[in-house]
């Protein structure tokens, strides 16, 4: 029988005055409905029947409906579905495509026939009819049950089919469960949710349900959008690892609708050990993505990351999410939502943006920043990433500028990047060094005087006086050192509360690094007095050239709105070397928390 391509299908129902009148269906429609299922030619009949049998197995057993709801008696499968023995762990292949490839590899038809076969595969695109019949007409009744109360209704409804419509068999659209959880999921038939081991939540259109998918173990792969990776229920021991692979491949049934170009990680909860002097002992790292994500640890609840990957239509990707745990005995837990974002979506993050904010107002924080009393360094070492902001509509117009202000805090430090110094602090440090050296010399002189006194018999008044004078010198130098230390502490504290801008500044005649090793870049940021700076550090957000301890709002008109955050690999002092500016050691840096507003 020749193959037929059908760009459109129209079924009309007309009732005559006579109640016994029969439905009038156009000859073209009858031909199309008959030829729809007879798309194999005589030469490849047996091979195409094998393909049809396998494809029907897939849709019957996985998606829970018959591909031919008005003709379920046409073919009755008896064999089990291949390769579906295990519960979903993110590796379900597209049986329709894999079986088609097998059929095509053995087909003896010519190139034109193969092209028509590809079009014939689009019979599943008769989703408009399939949707009407799902659960309402024939497909929810067993093939052996001849009673079909709505069996003829599908053919008595006027239906127009647009061949360009989306295939109703393409599921896995995003959905959100109702409060209080508000978990994201995917819309699938209930049988598919059960097949993937998901948790049914709210309802979706066309009789589907919102399926919430979770994994709470180490190892394995994820291929479903909106999957939650929970920490294992068993305690996590020291010196161990826990990893998960996010796999993107357009050949997978759950990803065949649209190719994937980005992965978004939402840290619904995230708690691991705090860093030691800024360096993570517990680590979370990402591998296999185009984006170079920084290593993070500590408290990162409600943070997020965008990871760029090659289009899954061009090449599959395996992105590894990896925890590694050190010796610290702390409670470690996480819940990470893994969202797969399709290529071309309007909500994709710009390239090279680890974080992306899509509201006119909000809050942005460095990783591990918390509003808690800072008793040790919370700022993480080796951070180097961009934070981007979508330009929003404000008062029906595109925002013209972005403004940043430090967050209001109860216990923490909203802005603490690098411990700045000053000339006063540097002079006080020199005074402390001098006083320490003088005290050591006085103590040595006292010890020598005491030894001379004991070695001379009979002793003399001059030896006694030498010991007394040496002891008084030690006491005086101790007082000088104490005063110098007090001055140094005061000057250092004053400098530490100051802002910092630029990359260097003279300190007691020595060019010292300021915002060179740890800094936040906000290009073109200006205060209300129109004072501008690009690099910010220290313990106050202020573009003033001379360091101050007052935080101010800064705004930038440079688009696209973006910030860049960078820290080096140490919190210790940087020693001056060739082409290396010296810098004092950092003390208890916390990172930053900023409220932003587009205007």
C-alpha positions in Angstrom: 0.0 0.0 0.0 1.5 3.4 -0.9 2.5 5.8 1.9 0.4 8.9 2.5 1.5 12.2 4.1 -1.4 14.1 5.8 -0.9 17.8 6.5 -4.3 18.2 8.0 -7.2 16.1 9.1 -10.8 17.2 9.3 -13.7 15.0 10.7 -17.1 16.4 10.4 -20.3 15.1 12.0 -23.7 15.9 10.5 -27.0 14.8 11.8 -30.0 14.5 9.5 -33.6 14.9 10.4 -34.1 11.2 10.5 -32.9 9.9 13.9 -31.5 6.8 12.2 -29.4 8.8 9.8 -25.7 7.8 9.8 -22.6 10.1 10.2 -21.3 11.5 7.0 -17.6 11.5 6.8 -15.7 12.6 3.8 -14.0 10.0 1.6 -10.6 11.8 2.2 -11.0 11.4 6.0 -11.9 7.7 5.7 -8.8 7.2 3.6 -6.6 9.0 5.9 -7.9 7.1 9.0 -7.3 3.8 7.2 -3.9 4.7 5.8 -2.7 6.1 9.1 -2.0 2.7 10.4 -0.8 1.1 7.1 2.3 3.0 6.5 4.5 0.0 5.7 5.1 -1.0 2.1 5.2 -4.6 0.8 9.0 -4.8 0.7 9.5 -3.9 4.4 6.3 -5.2 6.0 7.9 -7.5 8.5 10.5 -5.1 9.7 8.0 -2.3 10.1 5.7 -4.5 12.1 8.6 -5.1 14.5 9.2 -1.4 14.8 5.5 -0.7 15.4 5.3 -3.4 18.0 8.2 -2.0 20.0 7.0 1.6 19.8 3.5 0.5 21.0 5.1 -1.4 23.9 6.8 1.8 24.9 3.8 4.0 25.0 1.5 1.4 26.5 3.8 0.6 29.4 5.5 3.9 30.0 3.0 6.6 29.2 -0.1 4.6 30.1 -2.1 5.1 26.9 -2.6 3.5 23.5 -1.2 5.3 20.5 -4.3 4.2 18.5 -7.2 4.8 21.0 -9.8 4.3 18.3 -8.3 1.0 17.1 -6.9 -0.7 20.2 -7.8 -4.1 18.7 -5.6 -3.5 15.7 -2.5 -4.9 17.5 -2.4 -6.5 20.9 1.1 -6.7 22.4 2.0 -9.8 24.4 5.7 -9.4 25.2 7.2 -7.4 28.0 8.8 -4.1 27.5 12.6 -4.4 27.1 15.1 -2.7 29.5 12.5 -1.3 31.9 13.3 -3.6 34.9 14.7 -1.1 37.3 13.2 2.0 39.0 14.0 5.3 37.5 17.4 6.7 38.4 17.7 9.1 35.5 18.6 6.7 32.6 15.4 6.0 30.7 16.1 5.9 27.0 13.7 6.9 24.3 12.5 3.5 23.1 10.7 5.1 20.2 13.9 6.6 18.8 16.1 3.6 19.6 13.7 1.2 18.0 13.3 3.4 15.0 17.1 3.4 14.6 17.2 -0.4 14.7 14.5 -0.6 12.1 16.1 1.9 9.8 19.5 0.3 10.1 18.0 -3.0 8.6 15.6 -1.4 6.2 16.1 -2.0 2.5 14.1 1.0 1.4 15.5 3.8 -0.5 16.3 7.3 0.8 12.9 8.7 -0.2 11.1 5.9 1.7 13.2 6.6 4.8 12.2 10.2 4.7 8.6 9.2 4.5 9.1 6.8 7.4 10.4 9.7 9.4 7.3 11.6 8.6 5.2 8.5 9.4 6.8 8.5 12.8 4.8 11.8 13.3 1.6 9.7 13.6 2.2 10.3 17.3 1.6 14.0 16.5 -2.1 13.3 16.2 -2.0 14.4 19.8 -5.2 16.4 19.4 -7.2 13.2 18.9 -5.1 11.3 21.4 -5.8 13.9 24.0 -9.5 13.7 23.5 -9.4 10.0 23.8 -7.1 9.7 26.8 -9.1 8.5 29.8 -12.4 9.5 28.1 -12.8 7.2 25.2 -11.2 3.9 24.5 -7.7 3.8 25.9 -8.6 3.4 29.5 -10.6 0.2 28.7 -8.9 -3.1 28.4 -8.6 -4.4 24.8 -10.5 -7.5 25.8 -13.4 -5.5 27.0 -15.7 -4.9 24.1 -17.9 -2.5 26.1 -17.0 1.1 25.2 -19.7 3.6 26.2 -17.8 6.5 24.5 -16.3 4.5 21.7 -17.9 6.4 18.9 -17.9 9.8 20.4 -14.4 10.7 19.1 -15.6 10.2 15.5 -18.7 12.3 16.1 -16.9 15.5 17.2 -15.7 18.0 14.7 -11.9 18.1 15.2 -9.4 20.1 13.3 -5.7 19.0 13.5 -2.8 21.4 13.0 0.3 19.5 12.0 2.5 22.3 13.5 1.0 21.9 17.0 3.2 20.6 19.8 3.0 16.8 20.3 0.8 16.0 23.2 2.9 13.0 23.9 5.8 15.3 24.8 5.4 15.6 28.6 7.8 16.7 31.4 6.7 20.4 31.5 7.4 22.2 34.8 4.9 22.5 37.5 4.7 23.6 41.2 3.1 21.8 44.0 0.8 23.9 46.3 2.0 25.4 49.6 3.5 24.8 52.1 6.2 22.9 50.3 6.0 24.7 46.9 8.3 22.0 45.4 8.8 22.1 41.6 8.0 19.0 39.5 7.1 17.9 36.1 3.6 17.3 34.5 3.3 13.6 33.5 0.6 10.9 33.6 0.3 9.2 37.0 1.7 6.0 35.6 4.9 7.8 34.3 5.3 9.4 37.8 5.1 6.0 39.4 7.5 4.5 36.8 10.1 7.2 37.6 9.7 6.7 41.3 8.2 10.2 41.8 5.8 11.6 44.4 2.4 12.7 43.0 1.4 16.2 44.1 -1.1 18.6 42.5 -2.9 18.2 39.2 -1.8 19.4 35.8 -3.8 20.0 32.6 -5.0 17.1 30.4 -5.4 14.7 33.4 -1.7 14.7 34.3 -0.2 15.2 37.7 2.6 17.3 39.1 5.3 14.7 39.9 8.0 15.6 42.5 11.2 13.7 42.0 13.8 13.2 44.7 17.1 11.4 45.2 18.6 11.0 48.7 21.8 9.0 48.1 25.3 9.3 46.7 26.0 8.1 43.2 23.7 7.6 40.2 22.5 10.0 37.5 19.6 12.5 37.1 18.0 13.3 33.8 14.6 14.6 34.9 14.0 18.3 35.2 13.2 19.7 38.7 14.8 16.8 40.6 15.7 17.3 44.3 19.0 15.9 45.6 18.7 15.4 49.3 21.6 14.4 51.6 21.5 10.7 52.6 19.4 9.8 55.6 22.4 8.1 57.2 25.0 10.2 59.0 27.9 11.4 56.8 31.3 10.4 58.1 34.5 12.4 57.9 36.9 11.9 55.0 34.2 10.8 52.6 32.6 11.9 49.3 29.2 12.1 47.9 28.5 12.8 44.2 25.7 12.9 41.7 25.8 13.1 37.9 23.4 15.4 35.9 23.1 13.9 32.5 21.7 15.8 29.5 21.0 14.1 26.2 18.3 14.8 23.7 18.0 11.1 22.9 16.4 10.5 26.3 12.7 10.4 26.3 12.4 12.9 29.2 14.6 15.4 27.3 13.5 14.9 23.7 11.1 17.8 23.7 13.8 20.6 23.8 17.6 20.5 24.0 19.1 21.6 27.3 21.7 24.4 27.4 21.9 25.4 31.1 21.5 23.8 34.5 20.3 25.8 37.5 21.2 24.6 41.0 19.0 26.0 43.8 20.4 25.3 47.3 17.1 24.9 49.1 19.2 24.0 52.1 23.0 23.7 52.4 25.1 23.2 55.5 28.6 21.9 55.8 31.7 22.7 57.9 32.9 26.3 58.1 36.2 27.2 56.3 39.5 27.4 58.1 41.1 30.8 57.5 38.9 31.0 54.4 39.8 27.6 52.9 37.1 25.0 52.7 37.8 21.7 54.4 34.4 20.4 53.4 34.0 21.2 49.7 31.2 21.4 47.1 32.5 21.4 43.5 31.0 21.2 40.0 32.7 19.4 37.2 31.8 18.9 33.5 30.2 22.3 32.9 31.4 25.1 30.7 31.0 27.4 33.7 33.9 27.4 36.2 32.1 27.3 39.5 34.0 28.2 42.6 34.5 25.7 45.5 32.1 26.6 48.3 31.3 25.3 51.8 29.5 26.5 55.0 26.0 27.9 55.0 24.6 28.5 51.5 20.8 28.0 52.0 18.8 29.9 49.3 21.9 30.5 47.1 22.0 29.4 43.5 24.2 28.7 40.5 23.7 28.7 36.8 25.9 26.3 34.8 26.4 26.6 31.1 26.7 23.4 29.1 26.8 22.5 25.4 23.4 22.0 23.8 22.3 18.5 24.5 21.1 18.3 20.9 24.8 18.6 19.8 26.6 16.6 22.5 25.5 14.9 25.7 26.9 16.3 28.9 27.6 14.7 32.3 27.9 17.4 35.0 29.2 16.2 38.3 28.1 17.6 41.6 30.6 16.6 44.2 30.8 16.9 48.0 34.1 16.0 49.8 34.1 16.0 53.6 37.0 16.7 55.9 37.6 15.8 59.6 35.3 18.3 61.2 32.5 16.7 63.2 29.5 18.8 62.2 26.0 18.1 60.9 26.1 18.1 57.1 22.9 18.3 55.1 21.6 19.6 51.8 18.7 19.8 49.5 19.6 20.9 46.0 17.0 21.5 43.3 18.3 20.6 39.8 16.6 22.4 37.0 17.4 21.8 33.3 16.8 24.9 31.2 16.1 24.5 27.4 18.1 26.3 24.8 16.6 29.6 23.7 14.5 30.1 26.8 13.9 33.7 27.8 15.0 32.9 31.4 18.5 31.6 30.6 21.3 33.4 32.4 23.7 35.4 30.3 26.9 33.6 29.4 29.5 33.7 32.2 27.1 34.6 34.9 27.2 32.2 37.9 24.3 34.0 39.5 21.4 35.7 37.8 18.6 37.8 39.4 15.4 38.5 37.6 13.5 40.9 39.8 13.7 44.7 40.2 14.5 44.4 43.9 16.2 41.8 45.9 19.2 40.7 48.0 22.5 39.3 46.8 25.1 37.7 49.2 28.5 36.1 48.8 28.6 32.4 49.5 28.7 31.5 53.2 27.6 35.0 54.3 25.2 34.9 57.3 23.8 37.4 59.7 25.7 35.9 62.7 28.4 37.2 65.0 31.7 36.8 63.2 34.3 35.1 65.4 36.3 33.6 62.5 36.7 34.1 58.8 33.5 33.3 56.8 34.6 34.8 53.5 35.7 32.0 51.2 39.0 31.9 49.4 39.4 31.5 45.6 36.1 33.0 44.6 36.0 34.4 41.1 32.6 34.8 39.5 30.1 37.2 38.0 26.7 38.2 39.4 24.2 39.4 36.8 20.9 41.2 36.9 18.2 41.3 34.3 17.0 44.8 33.3 13.4 45.1 34.5 10.6 47.4 33.8 10.2 50.1 36.4 7.2 52.4 36.1 6.5 51.0 32.6 10.0 51.9 31.4 13.3 49.9 31.3 15.4 50.5 34.4 18.0 53.2 33.9 20.3 52.4 36.8 21.0 49.8 39.5 21.6 50.8 43.1 23.2 48.8 45.9 23.0 49.3 49.7 24.4 47.2 52.5 21.9 44.9 54.2 20.5 45.7 57.6 21.9 43.2 60.1 21.3 42.2 63.6 24.6 40.4 64.5 26.7 40.1 61.4 28.8 42.3 59.2 27.1 43.2 55.9 30.3 44.3 54.2 33.7 42.8 55.1 36.1 42.2 52.2 39.8 42.5 53.1 41.1 44.1 56.3 42.3 47.6 55.3 45.2 49.5 56.8 46.2 53.1 57.1 49.3 55.3 57.7 48.3 55.6 61.4 48.1 51.9 61.7 51.3 51.4 59.9 53.2 53.9 62.1 51.7 52.2 65.2 52.9 48.9 63.9 56.4 50.3 63.4 56.3 51.7 67.0 55.3 48.3 68.3 58.2 46.7 66.4 60.7 49.3 67.8 59.4 49.0 71.3 59.7 45.2 71.2 63.3 45.4 70.0 64.2 48.0 72.7 62.6 45.9 75.4 64.5 42.8 74.3 67.8 44.8 74.5 66.9 46.2 78.0 66.1 42.7 79.3 69.5 41.4 77.9 71.3 44.3 79.7 69.5 43.6 82.9 70.5 39.9 82.8 74.2 40.9 82.2 74.1 43.3 85.1 72.7 40.7 87.4 75.3 38.2 86.4 78.2 40.7 87.0 76.8 41.5 90.4 76.7 37.9 91.4 80.2 37.2 90.0 81.9 40.0 92.0 82.9 39.3 95.6 82.9 41.5 97.5 80.3 43.4 95.5 80.4 47.1 94.9 77.8 49.9 95.0 78.4 50.6 91.3 77.3 47.0 90.5 74.2 47.4 92.5 73.3 50.6 90.8 73.9 49.0 87.4 71.3 46.3 88.1 68.8 48.9 89.4 69.3 51.1 86.3 68.9 48.1 84.0 65.7 47.0 85.8 64.2 50.5 85.4 65.1 50.5 81.7 63.2 47.2 81.3 60.1 48.7 83.0 60.2 51.8 80.9 60.5 49.8 77.7 57.6 47.5 78.8 55.5 50.6 79.3 56.5 52.0 75.9 55.6 48.7 74.2 52.2 48.5 76.0 51.4 52.0 74.8 52.5 51.2 71.3 50.3 48.1 71.3 47.3 50.1 72.5 47.9 52.7 69.8 48.3 50.0 67.2 45.1 48.3 68.2 43.2 51.5 68.1 44.6 52.5 64.7 44.1 49.1 63.3 40.5 49.0 64.4 39.8 52.4 63.0 41.4 51.3 59.7 39.5 48.0 59.7 36.2 49.8 59.8 37.1 51.9 56.8 36.2 51.6 53.2 38.7 50.8 50.5 38.8 51.6 46.8 41.3 51.2 44.0 44.1 48.7 44.0 46.8 50.5 46.1 47.5 53.4 48.4 50.6 54.8 50.1 50.9 53.7 53.7 53.8 55.4 55.6 55.6 55.9 52.4 55.1 52.3 51.2 52.7 51.5 48.4 50.3 48.9 49.9 47.7 46.9 48.2 44.1 47.8 49.0 41.4 46.2 46.8 43.9 44.1 44.9 43.5 40.6 46.2 40.0 40.6 47.6 37.4 42.9 46.1 34.0 43.5 44.6 33.7 45.2 41.2 30.7 47.5 40.4 31.6 49.3 37.3 30.7 53.0 37.3 29.3 53.0 40.8 28.7 56.5 42.2 27.4 57.9 45.5 24.9 60.8 45.9 27.8 63.3 45.6 28.8 61.8 42.3 32.0 60.3 43.6 32.8 57.3 41.5 34.8 54.1 42.0 34.9 50.6 40.5 36.6 48.4 43.1 35.3 48.1 46.6 36.7 46.4 49.7 37.3 47.0 53.4 34.5 47.1 55.9 32.4 49.8 54.4 30.8 50.3 51.0 31.9 53.8 50.0 33.6 55.3 46.9 35.4 57.9 48.8 39.1 58.2 47.9 40.1 58.7 51.6 38.9 55.7 53.6 35.8 56.3 55.8 33.7 54.1 58.0 30.3 55.1 56.6 28.3 52.9 54.3 26.5 54.7 51.5 24.3 53.7 48.5 26.1 53.5 45.2 24.4 53.4 41.8 25.5 52.5 38.3 24.0 53.2 34.9 26.3 50.8 33.0 24.4 47.9 31.4 24.1 45.0 31.5 23.9 45.3 35.3 26.6 43.1 36.8 29.0 42.7 39.7 32.2 40.7 39.9 33.5 39.1 43.0 37.1 38.0 43.6 39.1 36.6 46.5 42.6 35.2 46.6 43.8 32.0 48.2 44.9 33.3 51.6 43.8 35.4 54.5 47.4 35.9 55.6 49.7 38.9 54.9 51.2 39.3 51.5 54.9 39.9 51.6 56.4 42.4 49.2 58.3 40.9 46.3 59.2 41.8 42.8 55.9 43.0 41.1 54.0 42.0 44.3 52.5 44.7 46.5 52.4 43.9 50.2 49.2 43.7 52.1 48.4 43.1 55.8 46.8 39.9 57.0 43.0 39.7 57.0 41.0 39.3 60.2 37.5 37.7 60.4 36.3 38.8 56.9 32.6 37.9 56.4 32.0 38.7 52.7 29.1 40.9 51.7 25.3 41.2 51.7 23.7 43.9 49.5 20.2 44.9 48.8 19.7 46.0 45.2 17.1 48.1 43.4 16.6 48.9 39.8 15.4 52.5 39.1 
